[in-house]
Amino acid sequence: MQSSCAEVQAQLNERVLEITINRPERKNALTMAMYSSMAELLNSAAENAEVRVVIITGAGGVFTSGNDLMDFLGGSAAGEESPVYQFMMALYEFPKPVVAAINGPAVGIGTTMLLHCDMAFAGDDALFKMPFVDLGLCPEYASSFFMPRMMGHVRASELLLLSKKFDAAEAVALGLCNAALPAAEALTQARMAAAELASKAPEAVRLTKRLLRASTREIGLQVIQEEAQHFQKRLGSEEFKEAATAFMEKRPADFSRFE
């Protein structure tokens, strides 16, 4: 299978499609073109009988540092027609198992996409953060729904309101990852899990995934849509403008004048 973007690589081997975010010189920051490519790959894999499992990982010791802010500011980033939303839907609706292998930073959607993977293996160099409030934004990808149910309200509040960083061991304790491993072993373990999944009865695997997610599917979709509407509005807010300007000027954002 071919990727439409040079910064997203795809390789199909033994019924496992490995998607690699490959922009290490920018810490794998995601552009709209990269989101489009990943959405296309997932949508194609959903219909391809040769694909039974997908792995998502990052090159260069980084999962992803989140959105490329300059590219992000250049177009619609949160509407239902945006590449970001199309990727979210492609992963959310994907009928086959998805396994993540995480090394280094996993920022913003680098963390929230794990809520929609079926297994995740983190290297001990992994570092997670959801800095939405720090950017004057709001949670996305139904993180405001799934995280309190996964780890409890107070822990979810700590991570989302304070934008608290956490490591691989804590990600396992919170239920976000299956295991914390030496950095060199995260992708190896993900490949082993994917190979085992690919060897199992494919219809039984797909049915089990669907049943595991059935009770939250509709409300999760509603929350994704509601968050996206708020997120789009926040991109036009003065708070986000201050956060973006501060980022460009390499200084702390100053929200003291806001009510």
Contacts in CASP RR format, 6 or more apart in sequence:
PFRMAT RR
TARGET T0000
AUTHOR 0000-0000-0000
METHOD contacts of the structure
MODEL  1
MQSSCAEVQAQLNERVLEITINRPERKNALTMAMYSSMAELLNSAAENAE
VRVVIITGAGGVFTSGNDLMDFLGGSAAGEESPVYQFMMALYEFPKPVVA
AINGPAVGIGTTMLLHCDMAFAGDDALFKMPFVDLGLCPEYASSFFMPRM
MGHVRASELLLLSKKFDAAEAVALGLCNAALPAAEALTQARMAAAELASK
APEAVRLTKRLLRASTREIGLQVIQEEAQHFQKRLGSEEFKEAATAFMEK
RPADFSRFE
1 10 0 8 1.000
1 12 0 8 1.000
1 17 0 8 1.000
1 41 0 8 1.000
1 44 0 8 1.000
1 45 0 8 1.000
1 48 0 8 1.000
1 51 0 8 1.000
2 10 0 8 1.000
3 9 0 8 1.000
3 10 0 8 1.000
3 19 0 8 1.000
3 37 0 8 1.000
3 40 0 8 1.000
3 41 0 8 1.000
4 33 0 8 1.000
4 36 0 8 1.000
4 37 0 8 1.000
4 40 0 8 1.000
5 33 0 8 1.000
5 34 0 8 1.000
5 36 0 8 1.000
5 37 0 8 1.000
6 22 0 8 1.000
7 21 0 8 1.000
7 22 0 8 1.000
7 23 0 8 1.000
7 31 0 8 1.000
7 33 0 8 1.000
7 34 0 8 1.000
7 37 0 8 1.000
8 19 0 8 1.000
8 20 0 8 1.000
8 21 0 8 1.000
8 22 0 8 1.000
8 34 0 8 1.000
8 37 0 8 1.000
8 38 0 8 1.000
8 41 0 8 1.000
9 19 0 8 1.000
9 20 0 8 1.000
9 22 0 8 1.000
9 59 0 8 1.000
10 17 0 8 1.000
10 18 0 8 1.000
10 19 0 8 1.000
10 20 0 8 1.000
10 41 0 8 1.000
11 17 0 8 1.000
11 18 0 8 1.000
11 20 0 8 1.000
12 18 0 8 1.000
12 50 0 8 1.000
12 51 0 8 1.000
14 195 0 8 1.000
14 198 0 8 1.000
15 50 0 8 1.000
15 51 0 8 1.000
15 52 0 8 1.000
15 53 0 8 1.000
15 198 0 8 1.000
16 51 0 8 1.000
16 52 0 8 1.000
16 53 0 8 1.000
16 54 0 8 1.000
16 55 0 8 1.000
16 191 0 8 1.000
16 194 0 8 1.000
16 195 0 8 1.000
16 198 0 8 1.000
17 41 0 8 1.000
17 45 0 8 1.000
17 51 0 8 1.000
17 53 0 8 1.000
17 54 0 8 1.000
17 55 0 8 1.000
18 54 0 8 1.000
18 55 0 8 1.000
18 57 0 8 1.000
18 191 0 8 1.000
19 38 0 8 1.000
19 41 0 8 1.000
19 42 0 8 1.000
19 54 0 8 1.000
19 55 0 8 1.000
19 56 0 8 1.000
19 57 0 8 1.000
20 57 0 8 1.000
20 58 0 8 1.000
20 59 0 8 1.000
21 28 0 8 1.000
21 30 0 8 1.000
21 34 0 8 1.000
21 38 0 8 1.000
21 56 0 8 1.000
21 57 0 8 1.000
21 58 0 8 1.000
21 59 0 8 1.000
21 63 0 8 1.000
21 64 0 8 1.000
22 28 0 8 1.000
22 58 0 8 1.000
22 59 0 8 1.000
23 29 0 8 1.000
23 31 0 8 1.000
23 34 0 8 1.000
23 59 0 8 1.000
24 59 0 8 1.000
24 60 0 8 1.000
24 61 0 8 1.000
24 62 0 8 1.000
26 65 0 8 1.000
26 68 0 8 1.000
27 62 0 8 1.000
27 64 0 8 1.000
27 65 0 8 1.000
27 105 0 8 1.000
28 58 0 8 1.000
28 59 0 8 1.000
28 60 0 8 1.000
28 62 0 8 1.000
28 63 0 8 1.000
28 64 0 8 1.000
28 65 0 8 1.000
28 66 0 8 1.000
29 64 0 8 1.000
29 65 0 8 1.000
29 66 0 8 1.000
29 67 0 8 1.000
29 68 0 8 1.000
29 69 0 8 1.000
29 71 0 8 1.000
30 64 0 8 1.000
30 66 0 8 1.000
30 67 0 8 1.000
30 68 0 8 1.000
30 109 0 8 1.000
31 68 0 8 1.000
31 71 0 8 1.000
32 71 0 8 1.000
32 72 0 8 1.000
32 75 0 8 1.000
32 77 0 8 1.000
32 82 0 8 1.000
32 83 0 8 1.000
32 84 0 8 1.000
33 83 0 8 1.000
35 82 0 8 1.000
35 83 0 8 1.000
35 84 0 8 1.000
35 86 0 8 1.000
35 87 0 8 1.000
36 83 0 8 1.000
36 86 0 8 1.000
36 87 0 8 1.000
38 56 0 8 1.000
38 87 0 8 1.000
38 90 0 8 1.000
39 83 0 8 1.000
39 86 0 8 1.000
39 87 0 8 1.000
39 89 0 8 1.000
39 90 0 8 1.000
42 54 0 8 1.000
42 87 0 8 1.000
42 90 0 8 1.000
42 91 0 8 1.000
42 94 0 8 1.000
43 90 0 8 1.000
45 51 0 8 1.000
45 54 0 8 1.000
45 94 0 8 1.000
45 96 0 8 1.000
46 90 0 8 1.000
46 93 0 8 1.000
46 94 0 8 1.000
46 95 0 8 1.000
46 96 0 8 1.000
51 96 0 8 1.000
52 96 0 8 1.000
52 97 0 8 1.000
52 197 0 8 1.000
52 198 0 8 1.000
52 202 0 8 1.000
52 205 0 8 1.000
53 96 0 8 1.000
53 97 0 8 1.000
53 98 0 8 1.000
53 99 0 8 1.000
53 194 0 8 1.000
53 197 0 8 1.000
53 198 0 8 1.000
54 94 0 8 1.000
54 96 0 8 1.000
54 97 0 8 1.000
54 98 0 8 1.000
54 99 0 8 1.000
54 194 0 8 1.000
55 98 0 8 1.000
55 99 0 8 1.000
55 100 0 8 1.000
55 101 0 8 1.000
55 187 0 8 1.000
55 190 0 8 1.000
55 191 0 8 1.000
55 194 0 8 1.000
56 98 0 8 1.000
56 99 0 8 1.000
56 100 0 8 1.000
56 101 0 8 1.000
56 113 0 8 1.000
56 117 0 8 1.000
57 63 0 8 1.000
57 100 0 8 1.000
57 101 0 8 1.000
57 102 0 8 1.000
57 103 0 8 1.000
57 187 0 8 1.000
57 190 0 8 1.000
58 64 0 8 1.000
58 101 0 8 1.000
58 103 0 8 1.000
60 103 0 8 1.000
61 103 0 8 1.000
61 104 0 8 1.000
61 125 0 8 1.000
61 183 0 8 1.000
62 103 0 8 1.000
62 104 0 8 1.000
62 105 0 8 1.000
63 100 0 8 1.000
63 102 0 8 1.000
63 103 0 8 1.000
63 104 0 8 1.000
63 105 0 8 1.000
63 106 0 8 1.000
63 110 0 8 1.000
63 126 0 8 1.000
64 105 0 8 1.000
64 106 0 8 1.000
64 107 0 8 1.000
64 109 0 8 1.000
64 110 0 8 1.000
65 105 0 8 1.000
65 107 0 8 1.000
66 107 0 8 1.000
66 108 0 8 1.000
66 109 0 8 1.000
66 110 0 8 1.000
67 77 0 8 1.000
67 84 0 8 1.000
67 108 0 8 1.000
67 109 0 8 1.000
69 244 0 8 1.000
69 247 0 8 1.000
69 248 0 8 1.000
73 244 0 8 1.000
75 82 0 8 1.000
76 82 0 8 1.000
76 232 0 8 1.000
77 84 0 8 1.000
77 231 0 8 1.000
77 232 0 8 1.000
77 235 0 8 1.000
78 84 0 8 1.000
78 85 0 8 1.000
78 140 0 8 1.000
78 228 0 8 1.000
78 229 0 8 1.000
78 231 0 8 1.000
78 232 0 8 1.000
78 235 0 8 1.000
79 85 0 8 1.000
79 228 0 8 1.000
79 229 0 8 1.000
79 232 0 8 1.000
80 225 0 8 1.000
80 228 0 8 1.000
84 109 0 8 1.000
85 228 0 8 1.000
88 116 0 8 1.000
88 140 0 8 1.000
88 141 0 8 1.000
88 224 0 8 1.000
89 224 0 8 1.000
91 98 0 8 1.000
91 113 0 8 1.000
91 116 0 8 1.000
91 117 0 8 1.000
92 116 0 8 1.000
92 221 0 8 1.000
92 224 0 8 1.000
95 206 0 8 1.000
95 209 0 8 1.000
95 210 0 8 1.000
96 202 0 8 1.000
96 205 0 8 1.000
96 206 0 8 1.000
96 209 0 8 1.000
97 118 0 8 1.000
97 119 0 8 1.000
97 194 0 8 1.000
97 197 0 8 1.000
97 205 0 8 1.000
97 209 0 8 1.000
98 116 0 8 1.000
98 117 0 8 1.000
98 118 0 8 1.000
98 119 0 8 1.000
99 117 0 8 1.000
99 118 0 8 1.000
99 119 0 8 1.000
99 120 0 8 1.000
99 121 0 8 1.000
99 190 0 8 1.000
99 193 0 8 1.000
99 194 0 8 1.000
99 197 0 8 1.000
100 113 0 8 1.000
100 114 0 8 1.000
100 117 0 8 1.000
100 119 0 8 1.000
100 120 0 8 1.000
100 121 0 8 1.000
100 190 0 8 1.000
101 120 0 8 1.000
101 121 0 8 1.000
101 186 0 8 1.000
101 187 0 8 1.000
101 189 0 8 1.000
101 190 0 8 1.000
101 191 0 8 1.000
102 114 0 8 1.000
102 120 0 8 1.000
102 121 0 8 1.000
102 122 0 8 1.000
102 123 0 8 1.000
102 126 0 8 1.000
102 168 0 8 1.000
102 177 0 8 1.000
102 186 0 8 1.000
103 122 0 8 1.000
103 123 0 8 1.000
103 125 0 8 1.000
103 126 0 8 1.000
103 183 0 8 1.000
103 186 0 8 1.000
103 187 0 8 1.000
104 123 0 8 1.000
104 125 0 8 1.000
104 126 0 8 1.000
104 127 0 8 1.000
104 183 0 8 1.000
105 126 0 8 1.000
105 127 0 8 1.000
105 129 0 8 1.000
106 114 0 8 1.000
106 126 0 8 1.000
106 127 0 8 1.000
106 128 0 8 1.000
106 129 0 8 1.000
107 128 0 8 1.000
107 129 0 8 1.000
107 130 0 8 1.000
107 131 0 8 1.000
108 129 0 8 1.000
108 130 0 8 1.000
108 131 0 8 1.000
108 132 0 8 1.000
108 140 0 8 1.000
109 140 0 8 1.000
109 141 0 8 1.000
110 128 0 8 1.000
111 128 0 8 1.000
111 129 0 8 1.000
111 130 0 8 1.000
111 143 0 8 1.000
111 176 0 8 1.000
112 130 0 8 1.000
112 139 0 8 1.000
112 140 0 8 1.000
112 141 0 8 1.000
112 142 0 8 1.000
112 143 0 8 1.000
113 141 0 8 1.000
114 120 0 8 1.000
114 176 0 8 1.000
114 177 0 8 1.000
115 141 0 8 1.000
115 142 0 8 1.000
115 143 0 8 1.000
115 146 0 8 1.000
115 147 0 8 1.000
115 150 0 8 1.000
115 176 0 8 1.000
116 141 0 8 1.000
118 209 0 8 1.000
119 178 0 8 1.000
119 190 0 8 1.000
119 193 0 8 1.000
120 171 0 8 1.000
120 176 0 8 1.000
120 177 0 8 1.000
120 178 0 8 1.000
121 177 0 8 1.000
121 178 0 8 1.000
121 179 0 8 1.000
121 181 0 8 1.000
121 186 0 8 1.000
121 187 0 8 1.000
121 189 0 8 1.000
121 190 0 8 1.000
121 193 0 8 1.000
122 168 0 8 1.000
122 171 0 8 1.000
122 172 0 8 1.000
122 177 0 8 1.000
122 179 0 8 1.000
122 180 0 8 1.000
122 181 0 8 1.000
122 186 0 8 1.000
123 168 0 8 1.000
123 180 0 8 1.000
123 181 0 8 1.000
123 182 0 8 1.000
123 183 0 8 1.000
123 185 0 8 1.000
123 186 0 8 1.000
124 167 0 8 1.000
124 168 0 8 1.000
124 169 0 8 1.000
124 180 0 8 1.000
124 181 0 8 1.000
124 182 0 8 1.000
124 183 0 8 1.000
125 168 0 8 1.000
125 183 0 8 1.000
126 167 0 8 1.000
126 168 0 8 1.000
126 171 0 8 1.000
126 177 0 8 1.000
126 180 0 8 1.000
126 186 0 8 1.000
127 165 0 8 1.000
127 166 0 8 1.000
127 167 0 8 1.000
128 165 0 8 1.000
128 166 0 8 1.000
128 167 0 8 1.000
128 170 0 8 1.000
128 171 0 8 1.000
128 176 0 8 1.000
129 163 0 8 1.000
129 164 0 8 1.000
129 165 0 8 1.000
129 166 0 8 1.000
130 139 0 8 1.000
130 143 0 8 1.000
130 159 0 8 1.000
130 160 0 8 1.000
130 163 0 8 1.000
131 163 0 8 1.000
132 138 0 8 1.000
132 139 0 8 1.000
132 140 0 8 1.000
132 160 0 8 1.000
132 163 0 8 1.000
133 160 0 8 1.000
133 161 0 8 1.000
133 162 0 8 1.000
133 163 0 8 1.000
134 163 0 8 1.000
134 243 0 8 1.000
134 253 0 8 1.000
135 240 0 8 1.000
135 243 0 8 1.000
135 244 0 8 1.000
135 247 0 8 1.000
136 234 0 8 1.000
136 237 0 8 1.000
136 239 0 8 1.000
136 240 0 8 1.000
136 242 0 8 1.000
136 243 0 8 1.000
136 253 0 8 1.000
136 255 0 8 1.000
137 231 0 8 1.000
137 234 0 8 1.000
137 235 0 8 1.000
137 240 0 8 1.000
137 243 0 8 1.000
138 144 0 8 1.000
138 227 0 8 1.000
138 230 0 8 1.000
138 231 0 8 1.000
138 234 0 8 1.000
139 147 0 8 1.000
139 160 0 8 1.000
139 227 0 8 1.000
140 224 0 8 1.000
140 227 0 8 1.000
140 228 0 8 1.000
140 231 0 8 1.000
141 224 0 8 1.000
141 227 0 8 1.000
142 220 0 8 1.000
142 221 0 8 1.000
142 223 0 8 1.000
142 224 0 8 1.000
142 227 0 8 1.000
143 160 0 8 1.000
143 227 0 8 1.000
144 156 0 8 1.000
144 160 0 8 1.000
144 223 0 8 1.000
144 227 0 8 1.000
145 216 0 8 1.000
145 219 0 8 1.000
145 220 0 8 1.000
145 223 0 8 1.000
146 216 0 8 1.000
146 220 0 8 1.000
147 155 0 8 1.000
147 156 0 8 1.000
147 159 0 8 1.000
147 160 0 8 1.000
148 156 0 8 1.000
148 157 0 8 1.000
149 216 0 8 1.000
150 156 0 8 1.000
150 174 0 8 1.000
150 175 0 8 1.000
150 176 0 8 1.000
151 174 0 8 1.000
151 175 0 8 1.000
151 176 0 8 1.000
155 174 0 8 1.000
158 164 0 8 1.000
159 166 0 8 1.000
166 174 0 8 1.000
167 180 0 8 1.000
168 177 0 8 1.000
168 180 0 8 1.000
168 181 0 8 1.000
169 180 0 8 1.000
171 177 0 8 1.000
171 180 0 8 1.000
172 178 0 8 1.000
172 179 0 8 1.000
172 180 0 8 1.000
178 193 0 8 1.000
179 189 0 8 1.000
181 189 0 8 1.000
197 205 0 8 1.000
234 240 0 8 1.000
238 258 0 8 1.000
239 255 0 8 1.000
239 258 0 8 1.000
242 253 0 8 1.000
242 254 0 8 1.000
242 255 0 8 1.000
242 258 0 8 1.000
243 253 0 8 1.000
246 252 0 8 1.000
246 253 0 8 1.000
246 254 0 8 1.000
247 253 0 8 1.000
END
